Amino acid sequence: MSSTHFGFESVEESDKARRVRGVFDSVASRYDIMNDLMSMGLHRAWKAYTIMVANVGEGAKVPDIAGGTGDLALAFARKVGATGQVIHTDINEAMLRAGRDRLLDAGVVLPTLVCDAEKLPFPDNHFDVVTVAFGLRNMTHKDIAIREMNRVLRPRGKLLVLEFSKVAKPLQKAYDWYSFNVLPRLGKVVAGDDASYRYLAESIRMHPRRRNSRPS
C-alpha cells in the first residue's frame, strides 16, 4: 500500500482521511478560534482579500470546497445575490454542521453538501469561481483535488486556494516555538485537544511551498 503524511507521521493513504476526519470532528466547534490562534487573527484579512480577488457579481456560481464553518460561503452569498449560487461543501460532517448553523444564524440558506474534493459531484465547466481555504493541505491526493476543481471551472474561471505556509526566515524560529509549544497548550485549554492542534501545525510544515516562492 502507498503511504502519505499525517503531520510528521507516515500513514497508509487509505487511513489518512479517517485520521483527518477525527481531527476536525474534535475541533469543529472551535475552528474559528483555532484559525485565530494559528494565524494570530490574520486569516480574517486573508479571507477578505480572497473575496476581493474573486470579484464575483450577481448571478455567479461558486462552490466553497472544504468550506468548514462557512465564512467564505456567507461572504460569497452576499455577493452573488438571489440569482447566483453558492454551494457550501466539506468532507467532514461535523464541520459542515457548524457552518450550516452559522449560515442559518445569519439568515442565509445555502445548499450544503458532504463531498470529497477528489471526487466532486458537479458537471464540467460549471462554476465561475472555486475556492478552498485551509483545506488543501489535509487532502490525501492534492493533485487530484486540484484537477477536479479545475474540471468544474468554466473557461477563464478562477481557482483560489488560501493556505498556511512557511514564514519568512527571520520569524521561523519564533513561529516554530509558538506552533509546537504554545499552540498545542492553547488547544488543550480552548478545545480540550492538544494532539489535533499539534497535527495542524505539523501539516503546515509538510505542505509544499509555491514553486515560484523565493528561498528563505
N, C-alpha and C positions, 0 to 999 in steps of 0.2 A: 504494500500500500504506500501511496505518496504521503509525505509529511509536509507540514507547514508550521508557521509560528503562531503561538498564542502568547503574546507578550514575548518574553525571553525564552519561553518554554517551547520545545518542539513537540507537536502533537500530530496525530493522523488527520489528514484532510477531512475525513468523514466525521471527525469528532469536534472540529473547531466551531461549527455553527452551534452545536449544543452548548459548548463552553461559553461562547459569546452570549448566547441567549440567557444563560444563568447570570452573567454579569449584569445585563440590562434588566432582567427581572428584579434583581436586587436593588438597582439604583434608580428605577423608573420614577418613583415618587419624588426623588431629589435630583433629577437630571439637570435641571436648570441651575440649581445651586452648584452642582458638580462642575458645569461648564464655567460658572463664575470663578470657582476655585482654581480650575486648571488654566484659565486664560486671564485671571485677575480682572474679570469683567469685560475684557476686550471683545469677547465673542459677540456681544450685542452690537458693537460698532462694525465688526466684520460682516454680520448678517445684514445690517442696514446698507452697507456698501454693496453686498450681493444683490439686494433688491434694486438698488440704483443701477448697477451694471446690467441687470436683466432687462430693464427698460420695457417692461410689458405694459400693454394698454388694454382697453376694453376689448373683450372677446377673446383674449389669448388663452391658450391651453397649456397648463403647467402641472406636471407631477412632481411632488416633493418626495424623493426617494430617501428611505431611512429617515423619514420626517419626524420621528420621535414625538416630542411634546408640542409640535405644531406651530411654532412661532413663525417659521418661514411660510408655511401654508396659510396662516392667518394674514400675513402681510401681503402675500400674492392675491389672496381672495379679495382684499380691498382694492387691489389694482385692476383686476380683470373684470370686475363688476358682474352684473346678473347674466350677461351674455357670454362670459368666459367660463372656464372650467379649471378648477384646482383639485387635484387628487392627492390625498394625504395617505402615504404608504409607509409601511415598515415591516420587517420580517418578524419583529418582536411584538407580540400581542399586548404585553404589559405597557410598553412604551406607547403603542398606538392608542390604548385606552386613556392613558394620561393626556395625550394630545387631543383626543376627541373631547374629553371633558373640558379641556382648556378652550377649545374652539366653541363648544356649546355655551360655556360661561360668557364668551364674548359675543354670543348671539349669532354665530356662524355655523351653518350646517354644510359639511363637505363630504363627498364620497371618501370613505375611509376603508383602506384595503390592506389586508395582510398579504404581502407578496415578497418573493425573493428577487433581489436586484439582478441576479444572474439569470432569471427566467421571467422577465417582465410580461405580464398578460395584456399587452397593448399592441395595436397594429403598427406596422411600419409607417414612418413619416407622418406621425400624428400630432406631435406636440411642438409648440413654438420654443419653449424653454424647458430644460430638465435640470433639476438641482439635487445635489446631495451634500449635506453639511455634517461633517464629523462622523460620517458613516463608512466611507470608502475603506479606511484602514482596517475595519473589522470584517471585511468581506474576504472569503476564502480565496476566490479567484477574481482579483481586481480587474484583470484584463477582460475577462468575460463580462463582468458587470458593466464596464465602460463601453464595450461593444454593444451591449443591449441598450444602454442609454442612448448611444448614437443611432441605433437602429430605429428607435421610436421617435427620433427628432425629425422634423421637416427639414428639407434642404435650407441651408443658411440659418438653421436654428442654433440656439446657444446651449451648451452643456456647461454648467457652472458647478465646480467642485470646491467646496470650502473644507479645509482640513488643517489640523495642527501639524507643525513641522519643527525642525530644529531651530534653535535661536542662534543669534549671532555669537561668534566665538567668545567675545569678552563677557557675555552673560551666561555662557554654557555651564560653568561650574556652579554658579548660584542657582540656576534653573534646575540642574540635576539634583542639587541638595534639597531644594524645595520639593521637587517631584517625588523623590524617594524617601524623604524623611518627614516632611511636613504634610504633604498631601494625603498619604495613607492614614495618618493620625487624624486629620480633619475628616476624612471619610468615615473613620470609626466613630467619631463624635456626631457627625451630621447624619449619616445613613446607617450607622451600626455595621459598617462593612469596610475594612481596610484592604482586603485582598482585591476587590474589584477595582478600587482606585489605583492600586499598585499595577494591576494589569493595564489599565487605561494609560498610565504614564509610560509603561513599557511599550505599549502598542504604538505610541508616537515615535519612539526611537527606532522601531522596526519598519515604519512606513517609509517607502522610498522618497527621496528628495526629488524636486523638479530637476529634469536633466539640464535645464539652462540656468540653474541657480549657481551663484558664484561659490567657489570652495571657501570654507571657513578657515 
